[in-house]
């Protein structure tokens, strides 16, 4: 097998890519990744240079991964700024580095697509080893696989990568009949709090509706993009994804794009952008024109939970960080990343740090789960789902 580097998604055919195992994740669809490139969200100017990995047998693509040369660590959500600082203090260059990742997207899922009918684990192992060789031959400081699903992370780690744990807050559906059935699984205090938050939004005269990507028009996308810009600018960040890019993704992915539109007095005042896979809803962006008590929780959490119950989805990942999500029915969940550092001295130091960090993250997840919002009998019911 031969590894080839592709400088754009368009160098690999959409039908071939989307026909592979793993491409049912919306963020690994050819349409999603190529839209980011086509509309300039991913390019040298934004610090994400496409460097996609393709593993070939002859002229047949048998495995591939979205990869990027990075000149910074922004937009990754696995924070390695301290590692970069340590390199710099020792007179070494940390950038560029190579990341296997979905840009700006802290969602777990497959990071490799593989030819159907083939040994997926063997192909992931081969691609992980080949990627590390590319990194070393090119003289790059490091290689990072961000947010792979647990099964893939185990395979990648087995080829010699260091493993890092993180924590997000996910919602799990053991088969709730409706939103009230979900509320009945919570403690009385948390149940009352959620009902109060939802009531405040309704009393403020706000109504919410779900619109899928194939139903959204340009006017709705214009509003959604404005909400997205508002949030990014309020936090001092650059909104690098254009309205045209959002609209393009909505048109290409259709029903896999799920928008929550909040309206009052005939005017859209807030919204959330989600994507969905076969069994998971992923919350991505939120914003508003005016602040209304608890509207963020309703649009970003409760509407998504309600949607998952109606659609029979088993999991809801609302995005990175946010311990406040636990009180609203989300549980602390381990995430993983896999790392290769070329310098053996730094690798040894980072390996020691990660071992201690993993222990701390495990303890945090266990503690917060037991102190969480669910009744003990409900938590036992959720264990097989998680």
Order of alpha helices (4+ residues) and beta strands (2+ residues): beta-alpha-alpha-beta-beta-beta-beta-alpha-beta-beta-alpha-beta-alpha-beta-alpha-alpha-beta-alpha-alpha-beta-beta-beta-alpha-beta-beta-alpha-alpha
